[in-house]
Amino acid sequence: MKMKNIVTDDTIVALSTPTGVGAIGVIRLSGPESITICEKLFPALKLKEAASHTLHFGVVMDGKEVVDEAVVGLFKAPKSYTCQDVVEISCHGSPYIIQKVLQLLIKQGARPARPGEFTMRAFLNGRFDLSQAEAVSDLIASESQAAHHIAMNQMRGGFSNELKELRQKLMDFASLVELELDFSEEDVEFANRAQLVNLLTEMIGKIEKLSESFRLGNVLKNGVATVIAGRPNAGKSTLLNALLNEERAIVSDIPGTTRDTIEEIITLEGIAFRLTDTAGIRHAADIIEREGVARTMQKIKQASIVVYLFDADEMSAADVLADIKKLGNEDNIAVLPVANKVDKIKAEIKFEGIGNLLFISAKNGQGIEELKKQLCSAALQGADMQHDIVLTNARHYESLQSTMQNLSNAKKGIETKLSGELVASDIRSALTHLGEITGEVTTDDLLGNIFGRFCIGK
């Protein structure tokens, strides 16, 4: 696919490794003159005659001046990331050397690449579709096994294949509906309406399932916001320390010690949790503590999981249920009730009316491993990370919502016997929205917006 306002026939260059001092820096070129330009910096190498997918050791020269010794990776079109000639120069990681080599390559005719331009060329040249290209950015940014797994599954086409299958089925029927419009005066029917309604129902169900996975995908991609909440002196800071296995928060027997939120990240079974220890929820004694309680309530509203921790020795079942009811008022928040300090008393009978209650001693480590398992279970919401397709991209979610609305309109139109032209219009719109996800339908502005978020060099 070639976009009319996007130039892809020049040669671009960028540093593909992070800036700063390192052992090596990798400079990447892509375009028809990549090999010619590199040969001017490596006069001793005959890259045009070399086989693709080979490495070559050479000396970078600026006229008669030796700049560096480097390794050149050669990837000839079309068997490269961008489907163009690609050269990767691995030089020493000195900022001076990297800038010098970049300047020499630009002097010889290369252009500095824009953010995401290498991946854009890969998409435009058919290496993968648009949703797979976006997954490249997610893969680079992944900070947990779960985020990595989702991005890798999407990059390898799991999500795309699902959409292409749905879109092809819809296109087959749409062509018959469109054909009917050409013979409207003869009142013929090529598309079986009952079968079309069944297809639309099936597609709406699958798209609803994909859309519902967006909340989970977004949480796993960015880390599960998890708040440890409860009344003062329940042991919240002790629990945070136990989960982290380090003394991160100050622990004291004095109620109200924590007056501001403390945030840390922990990875459990490949899932990143953004843990927040909060101020105890109570009627505050002073203005500082009141601000701490206000911040606690704000964090709870933003959370996906709230660990409601209480002192098993001090609280009654009625008090616990009342607190849980208040915390559970927010939509889409999983509340895990946890009874702490059970090393002091036998609490099981006292709180037997509270479902899914976990008993722990944050101080002694009792029950901590079981709490970690419950956190993972609450985060996954029953999803199978090995097989389920999980949506993470807001653009994809919005397109699916629009698609579902169009499909619902088409289904209703058939059931109420609207004209074929109106039904066909809704189906065309649904096909357009599906095509926007994978890139069958796109614009220069859309591509610029998507790839502009990538890092330079990718």
C-alpha positions in Angstrom: 0.0 0.0 0.0 1.3 3.4 -0.9 -0.1 6.6 0.5 -0.1 9.6 -1.8 1.5 12.1 0.5 4.0 9.8 2.3 7.5 9.5 0.6 9.0 6.0 0.9 11.6 6.0 -1.9 14.3 8.0 -0.2 16.8 6.7 2.3 16.3 7.3 6.1 18.7 6.9 9.0 18.4 6.9 12.8 19.9 5.7 16.0 18.0 2.6 17.0 19.5 2.1 20.4 18.9 4.4 23.4 20.9 7.7 23.6 23.7 7.9 26.1 27.0 6.1 26.7 26.9 2.4 26.1 29.0 -0.5 24.8 27.6 -0.1 21.3 25.2 2.1 19.3 23.2 0.7 16.4 22.5 3.0 13.5 19.9 1.9 11.0 19.4 2.9 7.4 16.5 1.9 5.1 15.9 2.9 1.5 17.2 2.3 -2.0 20.6 4.1 -1.4 21.3 2.5 2.0 24.1 0.2 0.6 25.6 2.9 -1.6 25.8 5.4 1.2 27.4 3.0 3.6 30.0 2.0 1.1 31.2 5.6 1.0 31.9 5.4 4.8 33.4 1.9 4.5 35.5 2.1 1.4 37.1 -1.3 2.0 33.8 -3.1 2.0 32.0 -4.3 -1.1 28.5 -4.5 0.3 26.7 -4.5 -3.0 28.4 -7.7 -3.9 27.8 -9.3 -0.5 25.0 -11.7 0.3 22.0 -10.6 2.3 21.8 -11.3 6.0 25.5 -11.2 6.5 27.8 -9.3 8.9 30.9 -7.4 7.9 33.7 -5.8 10.0 35.0 -2.5 8.7 36.5 0.9 9.4 34.4 4.0 9.3 36.3 6.7 7.4 35.8 10.4 7.0 38.1 11.0 4.1 41.5 10.0 5.4 40.4 10.2 9.1 39.5 6.9 10.9 36.3 7.5 12.9 35.6 4.0 14.3 35.7 0.3 13.8 32.2 -1.2 13.4 30.2 -4.2 12.3 27.8 -3.7 9.4 24.6 -5.9 9.2 23.3 -6.2 5.6 19.6 -7.0 4.8 18.7 -6.7 1.1 15.2 -6.1 -0.1 12.7 -7.5 0.1 13.9 -9.8 2.9 14.2 -7.1 5.6 12.1 -5.4 8.3 11.0 -2.6 5.9 11.1 -4.7 2.7 13.8 -2.2 1.5 17.5 -2.4 1.6 18.4 -2.1 5.3 21.9 -1.6 6.8 22.6 -1.6 10.5 25.9 -0.2 11.7 27.0 -1.4 15.2 29.6 1.1 16.3 31.1 2.0 19.7 28.6 3.7 22.0 30.4 7.0 22.4 27.9 9.9 21.9 30.6 11.6 19.8 31.2 8.6 17.5 27.4 8.1 17.0 26.8 11.7 16.1 29.8 11.7 13.8 28.6 8.6 12.0 25.1 10.0 11.7 26.4 13.3 10.3 28.5 11.4 7.7 25.5 9.3 6.6 23.3 12.4 6.3 26.1 14.2 4.3 26.2 11.3 1.9 22.4 11.5 1.2 20.5 9.9 4.0 17.6 11.8 5.7 17.0 11.7 9.4 14.0 9.3 10.1 10.9 10.6 11.7 9.4 8.7 14.7 8.2 5.3 13.7 9.2 5.7 10.1 10.9 2.3 9.8 7.8 0.5 11.0 5.6 2.7 8.8 7.6 1.6 5.8 7.2 -2.0 6.9 3.4 -1.6 7.0 3.2 0.3 3.7 5.3 -2.4 2.0 3.1 -5.2 3.3 5.3 -6.6 6.0 2.3 -6.6 8.4 -1.0 -4.9 8.8 -1.7 -1.8 10.9 -2.7 -3.4 14.1 0.4 -5.6 14.0 2.5 -2.5 13.4 1.0 -0.8 16.5 1.8 -3.9 18.5 5.5 -3.3 17.7 5.3 -0.1 19.9 3.5 -2.0 22.6 6.2 -4.8 22.5 9.0 -2.2 23.0 7.1 -0.6 25.9 6.1 -3.9 27.6 7.3 -4.0 31.2 5.7 -7.3 32.3 5.3 -10.8 31.0 1.5 -10.2 30.6 2.0 -7.0 28.5 4.7 -8.8 26.5 2.5 -11.7 25.8 -0.4 -9.5 24.6 1.8 -7.5 22.3 3.5 -10.5 20.9 0.2 -12.2 20.2 -1.1 -9.2 18.4 2.2 -8.6 16.5 2.0 -12.2 15.3 -1.5 -11.7 13.9 -3.8 -13.2 16.5 -6.1 -10.2 16.6 -5.8 -9.4 12.9 -6.7 -13.0 11.9 -9.9 -12.8 14.0 -10.9 -9.5 12.3 -10.1 -10.6 8.8 -12.2 -13.7 9.2 -15.2 -11.6 10.4 -14.7 -9.0 7.7 -14.4 -11.6 4.9 -17.7 -13.2 5.9 -19.4 -9.8 6.0 -17.9 -8.8 2.6 -19.3 -12.0 1.0 -22.8 -11.1 2.1 -22.4 -7.4 1.4 -21.5 -8.1 -2.2 -24.8 -10.0 -2.6 -26.8 -7.2 -1.0 -25.0 -4.7 -3.3 -25.9 -6.9 -6.3 -29.5 -6.7 -5.3 -29.4 -2.9 -5.6 -28.3 -3.3 -9.2 -31.5 -5.3 -9.9 -33.8 -3.3 -7.6 -36.5 -2.9 -10.3 -36.7 -6.7 -10.7 -37.3 -7.3 -7.0 -34.8 -10.2 -6.7 -33.1 -11.4 -3.5 -29.6 -12.8 -3.7 -28.7 -12.6 0.0 -30.6 -14.9 2.3 -31.9 -12.6 5.0 -32.1 -15.3 7.7 -28.5 -16.2 7.2 -27.5 -12.6 7.2 -29.2 -12.0 10.5 -27.4 -15.1 11.9 -24.1 -13.8 10.7 -24.7 -10.3 12.1 -25.7 -11.8 15.5 -22.5 -13.9 15.5 -20.4 -10.9 14.6 -22.0 -8.7 17.2 -21.3 -11.4 19.9 -17.6 -11.8 18.9 -17.1 -8.0 18.8 -18.8 -7.6 22.2 -16.4 -10.2 23.6 -13.4 -8.4 22.1 -14.6 -5.0 23.3 -15.1 -6.4 26.8 -11.5 -7.5 26.9 -10.3 -3.9 26.5 -10.5 -3.1 30.2 -8.5 -6.1 31.1 -6.0 -5.5 28.3 -5.5 -1.8 29.2 -5.0 -2.8 32.9 -2.4 -5.5 32.0 -0.6 -3.2 29.6 -0.2 -0.4 32.0 0.0 -2.3 35.3 -2.9 -3.2 37.6 -3.7 -0.3 39.9 -4.0 -1.9 43.3 -4.8 0.0 46.5 -4.3 -1.3 50.0 -7.1 0.5 52.0 -8.5 0.2 55.4 -8.9 1.9 58.8 -5.8 3.3 60.6 -3.4 0.8 62.2 -4.8 -2.2 60.2 -1.3 -3.0 59.1 -1.4 -1.6 55.5 2.2 -0.5 55.5 3.3 -3.8 57.0 1.4 -5.6 54.2 3.0 -3.5 51.5 6.5 -4.3 52.9 5.5 -8.0 53.0 4.4 -8.0 49.4 7.5 -6.2 48.3 9.8 -8.2 50.6 11.5 -5.0 51.7 11.0 -2.2 54.3 9.5 0.3 51.9 6.9 1.9 54.2 7.3 3.2 57.8 5.6 0.9 60.2 4.3 2.2 63.6 1.6 1.2 66.2 0.5 4.9 66.2 -2.7 5.3 64.1 -2.4 7.7 61.2 1.3 7.2 60.6 0.8 7.1 56.8 -0.5 10.5 55.7 0.3 10.3 52.0 0.2 7.5 49.4 3.2 5.3 48.7 3.4 3.6 45.4 5.6 0.7 44.3 5.5 -1.9 41.4 5.5 -5.6 42.0 5.3 -8.4 39.3 3.3 -11.5 40.2 3.1 -14.4 37.7 4.1 -12.1 34.9 1.5 -9.4 35.8 2.7 -5.9 37.0 0.8 -4.5 39.9 1.1 -0.8 40.9 0.6 -1.1 44.6 -0.5 1.9 46.6 -0.3 2.1 50.4 -2.8 4.7 51.6 -3.7 6.7 54.7 -6.2 5.1 57.0 -9.8 5.9 56.4 -11.3 7.7 59.4 -12.4 11.1 60.6 -9.1 12.9 60.4 -7.7 14.8 63.4 -5.9 17.5 61.5 -5.7 19.1 58.0 -2.7 17.0 56.9 -4.4 13.8 57.7 -7.6 15.0 56.1 -5.7 15.6 52.9 -4.2 12.0 53.2 -7.7 10.5 53.5 -8.9 12.5 50.5 -6.0 11.2 48.5 -6.9 7.7 49.6 -10.4 8.0 48.4 -9.2 9.4 45.0 -6.8 6.4 44.6 -9.6 4.0 45.4 -11.7 5.5 42.6 -8.9 5.0 40.1 -8.1 1.4 41.2 -8.9 -1.9 39.5 -8.4 -3.8 42.7 -8.8 -2.7 46.3 -7.3 -4.9 49.1 -9.5 -4.0 52.1 -7.3 -4.8 55.1 -8.7 -4.8 58.6 -7.5 -5.7 62.1 -9.2 -9.0 62.9 -8.9 -8.3 66.6 -10.5 -4.9 66.6 -13.2 -5.1 64.0 -16.6 -6.8 64.0 -18.2 -8.5 61.0 -20.8 -5.7 60.8 -18.1 -3.1 60.6 -16.2 -5.0 57.9 -19.4 -5.4 55.8 -20.2 -1.8 56.1 -16.7 -0.7 55.0 -16.8 -3.2 52.0 -20.2 -1.8 50.9 -18.7 1.7 50.8 -15.6 0.6 48.9 -17.6 -1.5 46.5 -19.8 1.3 45.2 -17.4 2.2 42.5 -17.9 0.4 39.1 -15.3 -2.2 37.9 -13.4 -2.3 41.2 -12.7 -5.8 42.7 -12.6 -5.6 46.5 -10.6 -8.3 48.3 -11.4 -8.4 52.0 -8.3 -9.4 54.1 -8.3 -10.0 57.8 -4.9 -9.1 59.3 -3.2 -10.0 62.6 -4.8 -13.4 62.8 -1.7 -14.5 64.6 -3.3 -12.9 67.7 -6.8 -14.6 67.6 -8.9 -17.3 65.9 -10.8 -15.1 63.5 -12.5 -17.7 61.2 -15.6 -18.1 63.2 -16.0 -14.4 64.0 -16.1 -13.5 60.3 -17.7 -16.6 58.8 -20.5 -14.5 57.2 -18.1 -12.6 54.9 -17.5 -14.4 51.6 -14.0 -14.8 49.9 -12.3 -13.6 53.1 -8.6 -14.2 53.4 -6.8 -14.5 56.7 -3.2 -13.3 57.0 -0.6 -12.0 59.3 1.3 -9.4 57.4 3.9 -9.3 60.2 4.7 -13.0 60.2 4.1 -13.6 56.5 1.1 -16.0 57.0 -1.2 -16.0 54.0 0.8 -13.7 51.9 1.4 -16.2 49.1 -2.4 -16.9 48.9 -3.1 -13.2 48.7 -0.7 -12.9 45.8 -2.6 -15.7 44.0 -5.9 -13.9 44.7 -4.5 -10.7 43.3 -3.5 -12.5 40.0 -6.9 -14.1 39.8 -8.7 -10.8 40.3 -6.5 -9.1 37.7 -7.1 -11.8 35.0 -10.9 -11.9 35.5 -11.0 -15.5 34.3 -9.1 -14.8 31.0 -6.8 -17.3 29.6 -3.6 -15.4 28.7 -2.3 -18.3 26.6 -5.3 -18.4 24.2 -7.7 -15.5 24.6 -7.3 -12.4 22.4 -7.1 -9.3 24.6 -7.6 -5.8 23.2 -5.2 -3.1 24.5 -5.5 -0.3 21.9 -8.1 2.5 22.4 -8.2 3.2 18.7 -9.2 -0.5 18.0 -11.8 -0.3 20.8 -13.5 2.8 19.3 -13.5 1.2 15.9 -15.1 -2.0 17.2 -17.7 0.0 19.1 -18.6 1.8 15.8 -18.6 -1.5 13.9 -21.0 -3.0 16.5 -23.4 -0.1 16.2 -23.4 -0.4 12.4 -24.0 -4.2 12.6 -26.9 -3.7 15.1 -28.5 -1.1 12.8 -28.2 -3.5 9.9 -29.7 -6.3 11.8 -32.6 -4.1 13.0 -33.1 -2.9 9.4 -33.4 -6.4 8.1 -35.8 -7.4 10.9 -38.0 -4.4 10.3 -37.7 -4.8 6.5 -36.0 -1.5 5.7 -34.8 -0.9 2.2 -31.8 -2.9 1.0 -30.0 0.4 0.3 -30.1 1.4 4.0 -29.0 -2.1 5.1 -26.2 -2.0 2.6 -25.1 1.5 3.9 -24.8 0.1 7.5 -22.8 -2.9 6.3 -20.5 -0.7 4.3 -19.8 1.5 7.3 -19.1 -1.6 9.4 -16.6 -2.8 6.8 -14.9 0.6 6.8 -14.5 0.6 10.6 -13.1 -2.9 10.6 -10.7 -2.0 7.8 -9.5 1.0 9.8 -8.1 -1.3 12.4 -6.0 -3.5 10.1 -5.2 -0.7 7.6 -7.3 -1.8 4.6 -8.9 1.6 5.1 -6.6 4.5 6.2 -5.5 8.0 5.6 -2.1 9.9 5.7 -3.3 11.8 8.9 -4.2 8.5 10.6 -0.8 7.0 9.9 1.0 10.1 10.9 -0.8 10.1 14.2 -0.2 6.4 14.9 3.5 6.2 13.9 4.3 9.6 15.4 4.0 8.0 18.8 6.8 5.6 18.1 10.4 6.2 19.1 12.8 7.4 16.5 14.7 4.5 15.0 11.8 2.0 15.1 
